[in-house]
Amino acid sequence: MYDKKSALMIIDMQKDFVLPDSPSCIPGAYVTIPNIQKILGSFRHHNLPIFHIVREYREDGSDIEKFRFDEFVSGSKCAIPNTVGCEVVDELKPVDGEYRIVKNRFSGFMNTELDLILRRIGVTDLFVTGTQYPNCVRATVFDAVALGYDVTVVTDATSAATKEIEAANIVDLKNIGVHCVSTTETIADELYA
């Protein structure tokens, strides 16, 4: 057992981005749900902190990234608070005691209370899952590394639009010292304990 304190991060597993019939669906996100469920169940069993990192935008698009603004206001709206699409998928719904961090940029750390809470509760190691590698996962992981956290990405519980994009991002993450392991390895070795 490690003497470090670990936390699980589940990034953007919201209905707008995960459900296959959603116009903003990330190909590959839906199939990661069972693996994320396994890890989530294990973290819950060990009573370790869980962070659901979610994206939200104002309906008028005033807080969306500049490059997405025109498409958003012309009708491709997603991740609007209090809509069904903004909710975390049913299989991964947060329960009492789990954290919900709202972001409106790629990184879960940018302009959020994530780092403050992690430090307050003594977390040193982050296990990252969710969607998608080249954007929100990557930005969050790079910020976590820059802030001094030990980071593990659970590769088969994290998605990208294609296997090629996934593979390229895993290489980049390994090159900055991120551990990249499977769900089976994470649970079998209790790497987070």
C-alpha positions in Angstrom: 0.0 0.0 0.0 1.2 3.5 -0.8 1.2 6.2 1.9 0.1 8.8 -0.6 -3.5 9.8 -0.9 -5.2 9.2 -4.2 -8.3 10.7 -5.9 -10.2 9.7 -9.0 -11.1 12.3 -11.7 -13.8 11.5 -14.2 -13.8 14.2 -16.9 -16.7 15.3 -19.0 -18.7 12.0 -18.9 -21.9 14.0 -19.6 -24.8 12.9 -21.7 -24.1 15.6 -24.4 -20.6 14.1 -24.9 -21.1 10.4 -24.3 -24.5 9.2 -25.5 -24.3 8.0 -29.1 -27.4 9.9 -30.3 -26.1 13.2 -28.9 -24.9 15.8 -31.6 -21.8 16.5 -29.5 -20.9 12.8 -28.9 -17.2 12.0 -28.7 -16.7 8.8 -30.6 -15.2 6.2 -28.2 -16.6 7.8 -25.0 -19.6 5.5 -24.5 -17.6 2.3 -24.6 -15.4 3.5 -21.7 -18.4 3.6 -19.3 -17.9 0.0 -18.0 -14.2 0.5 -17.2 -14.9 3.8 -15.5 -17.7 2.1 -13.5 -15.2 -0.6 -12.3 -12.7 2.1 -11.1 -15.4 4.2 -9.6 -16.7 1.3 -7.7 -13.3 0.4 -6.4 -12.6 4.0 -5.3 -16.0 4.1 -3.6 -15.3 0.8 -1.9 -12.0 2.2 -0.5 -13.7 5.5 0.5 -11.2 7.6 -1.6 -12.1 11.0 -3.0 -13.9 11.2 -6.4 -14.1 14.2 -8.6 -16.6 14.6 -11.4 -15.2 17.3 -13.6 -17.9 18.7 -15.8 -18.2 21.3 -18.5 -20.9 23.9 -18.4 -21.6 26.9 -20.7 -24.0 29.8 -20.3 -26.8 29.5 -22.8 -25.8 32.7 -24.6 -22.3 31.3 -25.2 -20.6 34.3 -23.4 -18.2 31.9 -21.5 -17.4 29.4 -24.3 -14.1 29.1 -26.0 -13.6 31.6 -28.8 -13.2 29.0 -31.5 -16.5 27.3 -30.6 -18.6 30.4 -30.2 -20.1 30.8 -33.7 -21.1 27.1 -33.9 -22.5 27.2 -30.4 -24.7 30.3 -30.9 -25.9 29.0 -34.3 -27.5 26.0 -32.7 -24.9 23.4 -31.6 -25.4 24.2 -28.0 -24.3 21.7 -25.4 -23.4 21.4 -21.7 -26.0 24.0 -20.7 -26.8 23.8 -16.9 -30.1 22.3 -15.9 -30.5 20.4 -19.1 -30.5 16.6 -19.5 -27.4 16.7 -21.7 -25.4 18.4 -19.1 -25.9 15.6 -16.6 -23.3 12.9 -15.9 -24.4 9.7 -17.6 -26.6 7.5 -15.4 -24.0 4.8 -14.9 -21.5 7.2 -13.3 -23.8 9.6 -11.5 -22.2 11.3 -8.5 -23.3 10.2 -5.0 -23.3 12.2 -1.8 -19.8 13.0 -0.7 -18.3 13.1 -4.2 -17.1 16.4 -5.7 -18.5 18.1 -8.7 -16.1 20.6 -10.3 -17.5 22.8 -13.0 -15.2 24.1 -15.7 -15.8 26.1 -18.9 -12.3 25.5 -20.4 -10.3 22.4 -21.2 -8.5 22.0 -17.9 -10.3 21.1 -14.8 -7.8 23.3 -12.9 -8.4 26.5 -14.9 -10.5 29.0 -12.9 -11.9 26.3 -10.6 -11.4 25.3 -7.0 -10.0 21.9 -7.9 -6.4 22.4 -6.8 -7.5 24.1 -3.6 -9.8 21.2 -2.6 -7.2 18.5 -3.6 -4.6 20.2 -1.4 -7.0 20.7 1.5 -7.9 17.0 1.6 -4.2 16.0 1.1 -4.4 14.4 -2.3 -1.0 13.8 -4.0 -1.9 11.2 -6.7 -4.6 11.6 -9.4 -6.1 8.9 -11.4 -7.7 10.3 -14.6 -10.5 8.9 -16.7 -13.1 10.4 -19.1 -13.2 12.1 -22.4 -11.3 13.2 -24.4 -7.6 12.7 -24.7 -6.5 15.7 -26.9 -8.5 18.3 -25.1 -9.9 18.2 -21.6 -8.0 15.1 -20.4 -4.7 16.4 -21.8 -5.1 19.9 -20.5 -6.1 18.7 -17.0 -3.2 16.2 -16.9 -0.6 18.7 -18.0 -1.8 21.2 -15.4 -1.8 18.5 -12.7 1.8 17.6 -13.6 2.8 21.2 -13.6 1.2 21.6 -10.1 3.2 18.7 -8.8 0.7 15.9 -8.6 1.6 12.3 -9.5 -0.7 11.4 -12.4 -2.0 8.1 -13.7 -4.2 7.9 -16.8 -6.3 4.8 -17.0 -6.0 4.3 -20.7 -9.0 2.1 -21.4 -11.2 4.3 -19.3 -10.3 7.4 -21.3 -11.3 8.1 -24.8 -10.5 10.0 -28.0 -12.2 10.3 -31.4 -9.9 7.7 -32.9 -7.4 5.1 -31.8 -4.6 7.0 -33.5 -5.4 10.2 -31.5 -5.5 8.1 -28.3 -2.1 6.4 -29.1 -0.4 9.7 -29.9 -1.7 11.3 -26.7 -0.6 8.4 -24.6 3.0 8.7 -25.9 3.0 12.4 -25.1 1.6 11.8 -21.6 4.2 9.1 -20.9 6.9 11.6 -22.0 6.0 14.0 -19.2 6.1 11.3 -16.6 2.4 10.3 -16.5 1.7 6.6 -15.7 -0.5 5.1 -18.3 -2.1 1.8 -17.2 -5.3 -0.3 -17.9 -8.3 -0.7 -15.7 -7.2 -4.2 -14.8 -3.8 -3.0 -13.8 -5.2 -0.2 -11.7 -7.7 -2.4 -9.8 -5.6 -5.6 -9.6 -2.6 -3.7 -8.1 -4.7 -1.3 -6.1 -2.3 1.3 -7.4 -4.4 4.0 -5.8 -4.6 2.5 -2.3 
